[in-house]
Amino acid sequence: MAGSGSFFPPNGTVIIPWYATGFRSDGFAAALNEVAAVALRYGATSYAVYRSRDDRYKLQQMATFETPLEWERYWEGPEMIDFRARHSSWHQVPILYGWWDKVASGGLGQHGSNGAVVSPATVN
């Protein structure tokens, strides 16, 4: 995706699906948690790592960036290059990440699009 020349709207989230190899899921998850936080140094406004409850080898890394350039700097930065090199046998390849746009979100106690606080009684 780097250098693709495509236009992306601001505030996109990159989702990276990872699949750890045998007996490496715990170590890989710990290492991924560390390197995921580095995204904040490259301009990410948030990051998260999720691990499947059904398949403990399956992880999803997410990071929200203002621009694709910030993402590319993170992905091609020395920390991620080192992470991918050190853990190349700890996950399956290829790594097929994608740029996603949030189309809806919410939560109890948060303000909805109309400014009202969302509660179970106000959800349709």
N, C-alpha and C positions, 0 to 999 in steps of 0.2 A: 504494500500500500504506500510505502514511502516513495515520494517522487511521482505519484500517479497523476498529478496535475488536476485531480478532481476537486470540485468545490464542495466544502463541508460547511454547514452552518455552525456558528459558535456553540459552545457548551455541549459537546458530544461526549459520550461515554464509550470507551474502548473496553470490549469484553474479550478476554483471552481464556479460552477453554484449555485446561491442562489435564492430562491423564498420567498419573504417576505409574512407574513400573513396579513390578513385584517386590514386596517387602520394603519399599522406599517411600511409601505414602506419608508416614509421620515426619520423616526427615525432610522430605520435599515440601510438605505443608509448612513446616517451621521456616525453612529457607525462603519460601515464597512470601510468607508473611513479612519477613524482614525487607526483601527487595521491593515489595509492593509499596511500602511506606516511602521509599525513595522518590516515588512519582511526585510527591508534594514539592520536592526541591526543583522539579522541572516545570512547575506551574499547574499541576493538578489541583483542583479544588476539593477533591475527595477521592478516596480509594477504598476498596473492600476486597476481601478474599472470602469466598464461600466454599464450603466442602459438602458434598452430597452425603446425606444420611443413608441412602440406599447403596451407594458405591463409594467407599472411603478413598478410592484412588482418583476420584473425579473431583476437580477443583475448578472454580471460576474466579479469575482475577478481573477486577473492574477498576477503572480510573476515569474520572471526568476531567476533561481539558477544555480550555477556551478555544484552542486552535489545534489542527493536526500537526503543526510544526512542533508544538510543545510535546505532543505525544511522540513524534519521531525522535526528538532529542532524548527523551527518556528511554525509548526502546533501543536506540542506537548508542546510548550513553555507556560509559565504562562499567557502571554497576550492573546493568542488564546484560551487557556482553559477557562480563565475568560470570554472572549467574548462569547464563545459558551454557557457557563453556564448562564450568565446574559441575553442573548438574545435567549435562547432556545425556547421560545414561539413566537419569532418574525420571524421565518423562518420555512419552511417546511423541513422535514427530510425524507429520509436520505440525507446526503451531499455526493455526488459522484464526487469527484475531479479526475482529470487525468493529467498525465505528457505528454506534447506535445513538438514536435520538430518543429522549424521554418523551413519551406522549401522554402519560398520566402518572400521577403519584398521589399519595395521601396517607393519612394515618389518624388514628383517634387522638384528639386533643390538638391537632394541627389546624391551621386555617385553610379553608377551601378556597376555590377560585373567586367566590363571592365575598370573601373576608370573614365569613362565619366560622366559628369553631366546629369541627366535625365531631359528632358523637354518634353512638349506635342509633339513637332515635332520629337523627337527621339523614342517615344514609338510606337511599331508596333501594 
